[in-house]
Amino acid sequence: MAPRFDIVNIAMVYLLAVVVIALRFSRGAAILSSVLCVAAFDFMFVPPQSTFTVEDVQYLLTFAIMLAVALVISGLMASGRRQAEARAALMLEAETERIRSTLLASISHDLRTPLAVMTGASSSLAEGGERLSPAERTALAQSIYGQARDMSEQVAKVLQMTRLETGGIALDRDWAAIPEIAGSVLARLSERLAHHRLMVDFPADLPLVRVDTTLIDQALANLVENAARHTPAGTVVRVRGQCRGSELVVSVEDFGIGIDDHDIEHVFEKFHHGASAGAGRGVGLGLAICRAIVQLHQGKAWAERLPGGGTAFRFTLPVDEAPLPPSEAESA
């Protein structure tokens, strides 16, 4: 630039460097860059060249301006960063407080009923167990067991949601068949699905997926439990899978009363309870855990209405190219 541009315009290039450094880095870096730019400009362009001697006092003003620009801009940026950090901290604190309040309200509401049932049943057994028939004692014991199991599941969901959000779960991926995972889930939940009409639809040519089998098992189980809990006895619950391009779509469809427009947009959010949710609804983390697990696998989860009534809860999993069997790999 020296032969074609005036020395003042060349100074603007160094000033631009100071501005860029001041905008992107800390005040110390901005001051250092201004000192280095002044030194480089002085040594290479200010007469006499190749020395740090300044014969014309007016260049000292240029040097002072560079330093002032660095200080002013870096000060403004530091102030802006502090304000942004303060706003982020306030927002995080407000969100944390909201989640804490929601969690406490949800747990206090949803655990009060099973605790009351357990207290009443255990009190009946303790105070008058000898006067009860064997069938009555068995019913009370089963009631205590069922309520304790539900409470344990709810607490486990709270703990797992915390681990998912804090990155405390690492994926242990392996090749798996979704129909086999679904079969395991449905066998485990057969008691809860006993009063529903179950339909299973998986094509024979469904590809393998590389997933953490335990987590996908839980994600699918949460969807099936949700369908069984919120639909009347006798209604159809359909579990199906299909391949769409490079994704495998897993669906749990129920044919109950459905959910309204507002709920369908927020149904996978933490602590969300639909307008139709009734007693024993849980802490509202089952679907949120499902979505978090699917997102760990680079998939997505959503809900949509079915044309004939009811709701479909779906999630996708990426389909990678499956490895060849050992015999085919050797021949290739």
C-alpha positions as CSV (number, residue, x, y, z in Angstrom):
1,M,0.0,0.0,0.0
2,A,2.9,2.4,0.7
3,P,3.5,3.6,-2.9
4,R,-0.2,4.1,-3.6
5,F,-1.7,5.4,-0.4
6,D,-1.0,8.3,1.9
7,I,0.5,7.4,5.2
8,V,-2.6,8.6,7.0
9,N,-4.7,6.1,5.1
10,I,-2.2,3.4,6.0
11,A,-2.7,4.3,9.6
12,M,-6.4,3.6,9.2
13,V,-5.5,0.0,8.4
14,Y,-3.8,-0.4,11.8
15,L,-6.7,1.4,13.5
16,L,-9.1,-1.1,11.9
17,A,-7.0,-3.9,13.4
18,V,-7.2,-2.3,16.8
19,V,-11.0,-1.9,16.4
20,V,-11.5,-5.6,15.4
21,I,-9.3,-6.8,18.3
22,A,-11.2,-4.5,20.8
23,L,-14.5,-5.8,19.6
24,R,-13.7,-9.5,19.8
25,F,-11.3,-9.8,22.8
26,S,-10.6,-8.4,26.3
27,R,-9.3,-4.9,27.2
28,G,-5.8,-6.3,27.8
29,A,-5.7,-7.7,24.2
30,A,-7.0,-4.4,22.8
31,I,-4.3,-2.4,24.6
32,L,-1.6,-4.9,23.5
33,S,-2.8,-4.7,19.9
34,S,-2.8,-0.9,19.9
35,V,0.7,-0.9,21.3
36,L,1.9,-3.4,18.6
37,C,0.1,-1.5,15.8
38,V,1.6,1.8,16.9
39,A,5.1,0.2,17.1
40,A,4.7,-1.5,13.6
41,F,3.3,1.7,12.0
42,D,6.1,3.8,13.6
43,F,8.9,1.4,12.6
44,M,7.8,0.8,9.0
45,F,6.1,4.0,7.8
46,V,6.8,7.0,10.1
47,P,10.0,8.9,9.0
48,P,12.7,8.1,9.7
49,Q,11.7,4.5,8.7
50,S,13.2,1.4,10.3
51,T,13.5,3.2,13.7
52,F,11.2,4.0,16.5
53,T,12.2,7.6,16.4
54,V,9.4,10.1,15.7
55,E,10.5,13.4,14.1
56,D,7.0,14.8,13.5
57,V,5.1,15.4,16.7
58,Q,1.7,15.1,14.9
59,Y,2.2,11.3,14.7
60,L,2.1,11.2,18.5
61,L,-1.6,12.2,18.1
62,T,-2.2,9.3,15.8
63,F,-0.7,7.0,18.3
64,A,-2.8,8.5,21.1
65,I,-5.9,8.1,19.0
66,M,-5.2,4.4,18.4
67,L,-4.8,3.8,22.1
68,A,-7.9,5.8,23.0
69,V,-10.0,3.9,20.4
70,A,-8.8,0.6,21.9
71,L,-9.6,1.7,25.4
72,V,-13.1,3.1,24.5
73,I,-14.2,0.2,22.4
74,S,-12.9,-2.4,24.7
75,G,-14.5,-0.6,27.6
76,L,-17.9,-0.5,25.8
77,M,-17.6,-4.2,24.9
78,A,-16.6,-5.2,28.4
79,S,-19.6,-3.3,29.8
80,G,-21.9,-4.9,27.2
81,R,-20.5,-8.4,28.0
82,R,-21.1,-7.8,31.8
83,Q,-24.7,-6.6,31.1
84,A,-25.3,-9.7,28.9
85,E,-23.9,-12.0,31.5
86,A,-26.0,-10.3,34.2
87,R,-29.1,-10.7,32.0
88,A,-28.3,-14.4,31.3
89,A,-27.7,-15.0,35.0
90,L,-31.0,-13.4,35.9
91,M,-32.8,-15.5,33.2
92,L,-31.1,-18.7,34.4
93,E,-32.0,-17.9,38.0
94,A,-35.6,-17.2,37.0
95,E,-35.8,-20.3,35.0
96,T,-34.3,-22.4,37.8
97,E,-36.7,-21.0,40.3
98,R,-39.6,-21.6,37.9
99,I,-38.5,-25.2,37.4
100,R,-38.0,-25.7,41.2
101,S,-41.4,-24.3,42.0
102,T,-43.0,-26.4,39.3
103,L,-41.2,-29.5,40.4
104,L,-42.1,-29.0,44.0
105,A,-45.8,-28.3,43.2
106,S,-46.0,-31.2,40.9
107,I,-44.3,-33.7,43.2
108,S,-46.3,-32.4,46.2
109,H,-49.5,-32.9,44.3
110,D,-48.7,-36.1,42.5
111,L,-47.1,-37.9,45.5
112,R,-49.7,-36.8,48.0
113,T,-52.3,-39.2,46.6
114,P,-50.1,-42.4,46.6
115,L,-48.8,-41.5,50.1
116,A,-52.3,-41.1,51.4
117,V,-53.2,-44.5,49.9
118,M,-50.1,-46.2,51.3
119,T,-50.7,-44.6,54.7
120,G,-54.3,-45.7,54.8
121,A,-53.6,-49.3,53.6
122,S,-50.6,-49.8,55.9
123,S,-52.6,-48.4,58.8
124,S,-55.4,-50.8,58.2
125,L,-53.0,-53.7,58.1
126,A,-51.2,-52.6,61.2
127,E,-54.3,-51.8,63.3
128,G,-56.7,-54.5,62.2
129,G,-54.9,-56.9,60.0
130,E,-56.0,-59.9,62.1
131,R,-59.7,-59.0,61.6
132,L,-59.3,-58.8,57.8
133,S,-59.8,-61.7,55.4
134,P,-56.8,-63.0,53.5
135,A,-58.2,-61.5,50.3
136,E,-58.5,-58.1,51.9
137,R,-55.0,-58.2,53.3
138,T,-53.7,-59.2,49.9
139,A,-55.6,-56.3,48.2
140,L,-54.1,-53.8,50.7
141,A,-50.6,-55.2,50.3
142,Q,-51.0,-55.0,46.5
143,S,-52.2,-51.4,46.8
144,I,-49.2,-50.4,48.9
145,Y,-46.9,-52.1,46.4
146,G,-48.5,-50.5,43.4
147,Q,-48.3,-47.0,44.9
148,A,-44.7,-47.5,46.1
149,R,-43.7,-48.6,42.6
150,D,-45.4,-45.6,41.0
151,M,-43.6,-43.2,43.4
152,S,-40.3,-44.9,42.7
153,E,-40.8,-44.5,39.0
154,Q,-41.7,-40.8,39.3
155,V,-38.6,-40.1,41.4
156,A,-36.5,-42.0,38.9
157,K,-37.8,-39.9,36.1
158,V,-36.9,-36.7,38.0
159,L,-33.3,-38.0,38.5
160,Q,-32.9,-39.1,34.9
161,M,-34.2,-35.8,33.5
162,T,-31.5,-34.1,35.6
163,R,-28.8,-36.4,34.3
164,L,-30.0,-35.9,30.7
165,E,-30.0,-32.1,31.0
166,T,-26.5,-32.0,32.7
167,G,-24.9,-34.3,30.1
168,G,-24.5,-37.1,32.7
169,I,-25.5,-39.8,30.3
170,A,-23.2,-41.1,27.6
171,L,-24.6,-43.1,24.7
172,D,-23.6,-46.7,24.4
173,R,-24.5,-47.3,20.7
174,D,-24.9,-50.6,19.0
175,W,-26.8,-52.0,16.1
176,A,-30.4,-52.9,17.1
177,A,-33.7,-53.8,15.6
178,I,-36.6,-51.5,16.6
179,P,-39.2,-54.4,16.4
180,E,-37.1,-56.3,19.0
181,I,-36.9,-53.3,21.3
182,A,-40.7,-52.7,20.9
183,G,-41.4,-56.4,21.7
184,S,-39.4,-56.1,24.9
185,V,-41.3,-52.9,25.9
186,L,-44.7,-54.3,25.2
187,A,-44.0,-57.6,27.1
188,R,-42.8,-55.6,30.1
189,L,-45.9,-53.3,29.9
190,S,-48.4,-56.1,29.2
191,E,-50.2,-55.6,32.5
192,R,-50.7,-51.9,31.9
193,L,-52.0,-52.6,28.4
194,A,-54.2,-55.4,29.4
195,H,-57.4,-53.3,29.0
196,H,-56.4,-51.9,25.6
197,R,-56.5,-53.3,22.1
198,L,-52.9,-53.5,21.1
199,M,-51.8,-53.3,17.4
200,V,-48.2,-53.7,16.3
201,D,-47.1,-52.8,12.8
202,F,-43.4,-53.2,11.8
203,P,-42.4,-54.0,8.2
204,A,-40.2,-57.0,7.8
205,D,-37.5,-55.0,5.9
206,L,-37.1,-52.3,8.5
207,P,-33.4,-51.4,8.7
208,L,-31.2,-51.7,11.8
209,V,-30.4,-48.6,13.7
210,R,-27.3,-47.7,15.7
211,V,-28.7,-46.6,19.1
212,D,-28.3,-47.0,22.8
213,T,-30.8,-49.8,23.2
214,T,-31.5,-49.2,26.9
215,L,-32.4,-45.5,26.3
216,I,-34.5,-46.1,23.2
217,D,-36.3,-48.8,25.1
218,Q,-37.2,-46.3,27.8
219,A,-38.2,-43.6,25.3
220,L,-40.6,-46.0,23.6
221,A,-41.9,-47.3,27.0
222,N,-42.7,-43.7,28.1
223,L,-44.8,-43.2,25.0
224,V,-46.6,-46.5,25.4
225,E,-47.2,-45.8,29.1
226,N,-48.5,-42.4,28.3
227,A,-51.0,-43.8,25.7
228,A,-52.2,-46.5,28.2
229,R,-52.6,-43.9,31.0
230,H,-54.5,-41.3,29.1
231,T,-56.9,-43.4,27.0
232,P,-60.0,-45.2,28.1
233,A,-60.0,-49.0,28.4
234,G,-60.9,-50.8,25.3
235,T,-59.4,-48.2,22.9
236,V,-56.7,-49.1,20.4
237,V,-53.0,-48.4,21.0
238,R,-50.9,-49.0,17.9
239,V,-47.1,-49.2,17.8
240,R,-45.6,-48.9,14.4
241,G,-42.4,-48.1,12.5
242,Q,-41.6,-47.0,9.0
243,C,-38.6,-45.8,7.1
244,R,-38.7,-42.4,5.5
245,G,-35.6,-41.7,3.5
246,S,-32.6,-41.6,5.9
247,E,-34.8,-41.7,9.0
248,L,-36.7,-44.4,10.8
249,V,-40.0,-43.1,12.3
250,V,-41.4,-44.9,15.4
251,S,-45.0,-44.1,16.3
252,V,-47.3,-44.8,19.3
253,E,-50.8,-43.9,18.2
254,D,-53.8,-43.9,20.5
255,F,-57.4,-43.4,19.6
256,G,-58.7,-41.7,22.7
257,I,-60.2,-38.2,23.0
258,G,-57.1,-36.5,21.6
259,I,-55.4,-33.3,22.8
260,D,-56.2,-29.7,22.0
261,D,-54.1,-27.4,19.8
262,H,-52.3,-25.8,22.7
263,D,-51.3,-29.1,24.3
264,I,-50.0,-30.6,21.1
265,E,-47.4,-27.9,20.8
266,H,-46.2,-28.3,24.4
267,V,-46.8,-31.9,25.2
268,F,-43.1,-32.8,25.2
269,E,-42.1,-30.0,27.6
270,K,-41.1,-30.7,31.2
271,F,-43.8,-30.7,33.8
272,H,-46.5,-30.2,31.1
273,H,-49.9,-31.7,31.8
274,G,-52.6,-31.7,29.2
275,A,-56.0,-30.3,29.9
276,S,-57.4,-33.9,29.9
277,A,-54.9,-35.2,32.4
278,G,-56.5,-36.6,35.5
279,A,-55.4,-38.1,38.7
280,G,-52.3,-40.2,38.8
281,R,-50.9,-38.2,35.9
282,G,-47.3,-38.3,37.1
283,V,-44.8,-35.5,37.3
284,G,-45.0,-34.7,33.6
285,L,-41.5,-35.9,32.7
286,G,-42.1,-39.1,30.7
287,L,-42.5,-37.3,27.3
288,A,-39.8,-34.8,28.1
289,I,-37.4,-37.7,28.9
290,C,-38.4,-39.3,25.6
291,R,-37.6,-36.2,23.6
292,A,-34.2,-35.7,25.4
293,I,-33.2,-39.3,24.6
294,V,-34.2,-38.9,21.0
295,Q,-32.3,-35.7,20.7
296,L,-29.2,-37.4,22.0
297,H,-29.5,-39.7,19.0
298,Q,-29.9,-36.7,16.6
299,G,-33.6,-37.4,16.2
300,K,-36.7,-35.4,16.9
301,A,-40.0,-36.1,18.7
302,W,-43.4,-34.6,18.2
303,A,-47.1,-35.2,18.5
304,E,-49.8,-34.8,15.8
305,R,-53.5,-35.5,15.5
306,L,-54.8,-38.5,13.7
307,P,-57.4,-37.9,11.0
308,G,-60.0,-40.2,12.6
309,G,-59.4,-38.9,16.1
310,G,-56.7,-39.6,18.7
311,T,-53.1,-38.6,18.8
312,A,-49.9,-40.0,17.3
313,F,-46.6,-39.5,19.3
314,R,-43.7,-40.0,17.0
315,F,-39.9,-39.9,17.1
316,T,-37.2,-40.3,14.4
317,L,-33.8,-42.1,14.5
318,P,-31.1,-41.6,11.9
319,V,-30.5,-44.7,9.7
320,D,-26.8,-45.3,9.1
321,E,-25.4,-47.8,6.7
322,A,-25.4,-51.2,8.5
323,P,-22.1,-53.2,8.5
324,L,-21.9,-56.2,6.2
325,P,-22.1,-59.7,7.7
326,P,-18.6,-61.3,8.3
327,S,-18.9,-63.6,5.3
328,E,-20.0,-60.8,2.9
329,A,-17.3,-58.4,4.3
330,E,-14.6,-61.0,3.6
331,S,-15.8,-61.7,0.0
332,A,-16.0,-57.9,-0.6
